[in-house]
Amino acid sequence: MALPLHTRRLLLRALIPADLPQLARYRNQPEVARFQSWDHYTLHDAQKLYAQQCSLAFNSEGTWYQLAVERLKDGALIGDLGIHFFDEGRQAELGMTFDLQYQKQGYAREAINNLIALLFNEFARHRLTAVVDTRNTSAVNLLEKLGFRREAHFRQNIFFKGEWGDEYLYALLKSDYLASLSSPG
């Protein structure tokens, strides 16, 4: 098993019970919840998520697996990454949630970049996807910096928090990822 995954500044690992108060705190931030499926996130919500996650194995077909993103310097839980494993091991969908105070510092890019390498290199995924609200410019910019290609713009496809919203579908092929590693720059 390739987890936990160490990066230069981070540890990507399974959620543990000690994470739950911090998880509930940052997921309850209005700016963090804005583009998520929840409006308010309580400790009880975090406990329910943990109860679903604690018996899951990473890379289990048909599941969403949440990885805790811990900062090595001080052990702070700064965010979490969701991975939906599907298509009989050929594809995965990614999601991300980061504490507002740790955004715009390169942590999400570092975490997701290392997760991409893990999924392509060790778990032989063919394609990774992400669906984001078109207004979530931070997520859009991050995905594009990581080499994801916008494949679709779904117009008013989701009734979200009282209004119709647009979403982008992004994808990254393993072949494009490998080509980017060998190209200069």
C-alpha positions as CSV (number, residue, x, y, z in Angstrom):
1,M,0.0,0.0,0.0
2,A,1.3,3.4,-1.0
3,L,-0.3,5.3,1.9
4,P,0.5,7.3,3.9
5,L,2.0,9.4,1.2
6,H,4.7,11.9,2.2
7,T,5.3,15.0,0.1
8,R,7.8,17.8,0.7
9,R,5.5,19.5,3.2
10,L,2.5,17.2,3.7
11,L,1.3,13.8,4.8
12,L,-1.6,12.3,2.9
13,R,-3.2,9.6,5.1
14,A,-6.5,8.1,6.2
15,L,-8.8,10.1,8.5
16,I,-8.5,9.4,12.2
17,P,-10.9,10.3,15.0
18,A,-8.6,13.1,16.2
19,D,-9.1,14.9,12.9
20,L,-12.9,15.3,13.3
21,P,-13.1,18.6,15.2
22,Q,-10.7,20.3,12.8
23,L,-12.5,18.8,9.8
24,A,-15.8,20.0,11.0
25,R,-14.3,23.5,11.7
26,Y,-12.9,24.1,8.3
27,R,-15.7,22.5,6.4
28,N,-18.1,24.8,8.2
29,Q,-16.3,27.9,6.9
30,P,-18.8,29.7,4.6
31,E,-16.1,30.3,2.0
32,V,-15.1,26.6,2.0
33,A,-18.7,25.4,1.9
34,R,-19.7,27.7,-0.9
35,F,-19.0,25.2,-3.7
36,Q,-19.6,22.1,-1.7
37,S,-22.8,20.1,-1.2
38,W,-23.3,21.3,2.3
39,D,-24.1,24.7,3.9
40,H,-23.2,23.9,7.5
41,Y,-20.9,21.1,8.6
42,T,-21.0,19.9,12.2
43,L,-19.0,17.5,14.3
44,H,-21.8,15.0,13.9
45,D,-21.4,15.3,10.1
46,A,-17.6,14.7,10.5
47,Q,-18.4,11.6,12.7
48,K,-20.8,10.2,10.1
49,L,-18.1,10.7,7.4
50,Y,-15.5,8.9,9.5
51,A,-17.9,6.1,10.3
52,Q,-18.3,5.6,6.5
53,Q,-14.6,5.8,5.9
54,C,-13.0,3.9,8.7
55,S,-13.8,0.5,7.2
56,L,-13.0,1.4,3.5
57,A,-9.8,0.4,1.8
58,F,-8.0,2.8,-0.5
59,N,-8.7,2.0,-4.1
60,S,-12.0,0.2,-3.5
61,E,-14.2,0.1,-6.6
62,G,-17.3,2.3,-6.4
63,T,-16.3,4.2,-3.3
64,W,-15.3,7.7,-2.4
65,Y,-12.3,7.7,-0.2
66,Q,-11.3,10.8,1.8
67,L,-7.6,11.4,2.4
68,A,-6.6,13.7,5.3
69,V,-4.0,16.3,4.3
70,E,-1.7,17.0,7.2
71,R,1.0,19.6,7.3
72,L,4.2,18.0,8.4
73,K,5.6,21.1,10.1
74,D,3.0,21.1,12.9
75,G,0.6,18.2,12.3
76,A,-2.2,20.6,11.4
77,L,-5.1,19.1,9.4
78,I,-5.3,21.6,6.5
79,G,-7.7,19.8,4.1
80,D,-8.9,16.6,2.6
81,L,-9.0,15.0,-0.8
82,G,-11.8,12.8,-2.1
83,I,-11.1,10.1,-4.6
84,H,-14.0,8.2,-6.3
85,F,-12.7,4.9,-7.7
86,F,-14.8,3.7,-10.6
87,D,-14.8,2.0,-14.0
88,E,-13.2,-1.2,-12.8
89,G,-10.0,0.4,-11.8
90,R,-9.5,2.5,-14.9
91,Q,-10.6,5.9,-13.7
92,A,-10.9,8.1,-10.6
93,E,-12.7,11.3,-9.9
94,L,-11.0,13.8,-7.6
95,G,-12.4,16.4,-5.1
96,M,-10.8,18.8,-2.7
97,T,-11.6,20.7,0.4
98,F,-9.0,23.0,2.1
99,D,-9.1,25.1,5.2
100,L,-9.4,28.8,4.2
101,Q,-6.3,29.8,6.1
102,Y,-4.1,27.3,4.2
103,Q,-5.4,28.1,0.7
104,K,-3.2,30.0,-1.9
105,Q,0.0,28.6,-0.4
106,G,0.6,25.7,-2.8
107,Y,-0.6,23.0,-0.4
108,A,-3.5,21.9,-2.6
109,R,-1.3,21.8,-5.7
110,E,1.4,19.8,-3.8
111,A,-1.2,17.3,-2.4
112,I,-3.0,16.7,-5.7
113,N,0.1,16.6,-7.8
114,N,1.4,13.7,-5.6
115,L,-2.0,12.0,-5.6
116,I,-2.0,12.2,-9.4
117,A,1.4,10.5,-9.5
118,L,0.2,7.8,-7.1
119,L,-2.9,7.1,-9.1
120,F,-1.2,6.9,-12.4
121,N,2.0,5.2,-11.4
122,E,1.1,2.8,-8.7
123,F,-2.6,2.2,-9.4
124,A,-2.5,2.3,-13.2
125,R,-5.4,4.6,-13.7
126,H,-6.0,5.6,-17.3
127,R,-7.9,8.9,-16.7
128,L,-8.6,11.2,-13.7
129,T,-11.6,13.6,-13.7
130,A,-12.9,16.5,-11.6
131,V,-16.2,18.4,-11.7
132,V,-16.2,21.9,-10.4
133,D,-18.5,24.9,-10.2
134,T,-17.6,27.3,-13.0
135,R,-17.5,30.1,-10.4
136,N,-14.8,28.3,-8.3
137,T,-11.9,30.1,-10.0
138,S,-9.4,28.8,-7.5
139,A,-10.2,25.1,-8.3
140,V,-10.4,25.9,-12.0
141,N,-7.0,27.5,-12.0
142,L,-5.5,24.7,-9.9
143,L,-6.7,22.0,-12.2
144,E,-5.4,23.8,-15.3
145,K,-2.0,24.3,-13.7
146,L,-1.9,20.6,-13.0
147,G,-2.5,19.8,-16.7
148,F,-6.2,18.9,-16.6
149,R,-8.1,19.7,-19.7
150,R,-11.6,21.2,-19.7
151,E,-13.7,18.6,-21.6
152,A,-17.2,20.0,-20.9
153,H,-19.1,23.0,-19.7
154,F,-22.5,21.8,-18.4
155,R,-24.9,24.7,-18.5
156,Q,-27.4,25.0,-15.7
157,N,-27.1,21.2,-15.1
158,I,-27.4,21.3,-11.3
159,F,-29.9,22.9,-9.0
160,F,-27.5,23.9,-6.2
161,K,-28.2,25.9,-3.1
162,G,-31.4,27.3,-4.5
163,E,-30.3,28.2,-8.0
164,W,-29.3,26.6,-11.3
165,G,-25.5,26.3,-11.7
166,D,-23.0,25.5,-14.3
167,E,-20.2,23.0,-13.9
168,Y,-16.9,22.2,-15.8
169,L,-15.7,18.7,-16.3
170,Y,-11.9,18.4,-16.3
171,A,-9.9,15.3,-17.1
172,L,-6.3,14.3,-17.2
173,L,-5.1,11.2,-19.2
174,K,-2.2,9.2,-18.0
175,S,-0.5,9.6,-21.5
176,D,-0.7,13.4,-21.2
177,Y,0.6,13.3,-17.6
178,L,3.6,11.2,-18.7
179,A,4.3,13.4,-21.7
180,S,4.3,16.5,-19.4
181,L,6.9,14.9,-17.2
182,S,9.3,14.4,-20.1
183,S,8.7,17.9,-21.7
184,P,11.0,20.8,-20.6
185,G,9.5,23.5,-18.4
